[in-house]
């Protein structure tokens, strides 16, 4: 399997994970937290934007902002979940690997 194909599979799995986690958070309501709806909506939009080359960078920036804000809000509640750091690392990895893989293709044009 090529590196581009492996990245596409990883990206699809990651986006699915983020969308499912956001939907679960919306359905659970997290004790009536008012910030959950806009954060989950932004997270879903950012994850879906990560799927396409042209919207990948704005999607990644939106996701990183959501993860940072979610971490801050969790810290204010006295919790320090590690998943936001892991999600951010995966987002950066996807964008960085896509740029490395696509650079030779862009140079040939």
Secondary structure, DSSP 4 states (H G I P E B T S, - for coil): --HHHHHHHHHHHHHHHHHHHHHHHHHH-GGG-TTHHHHHHHHHHHHHHTTSGGGHHHHHHHHHHHHHHHHHHHHHTT---SHHHHHHHHHHHHHHHHHHHHHHHHHT-
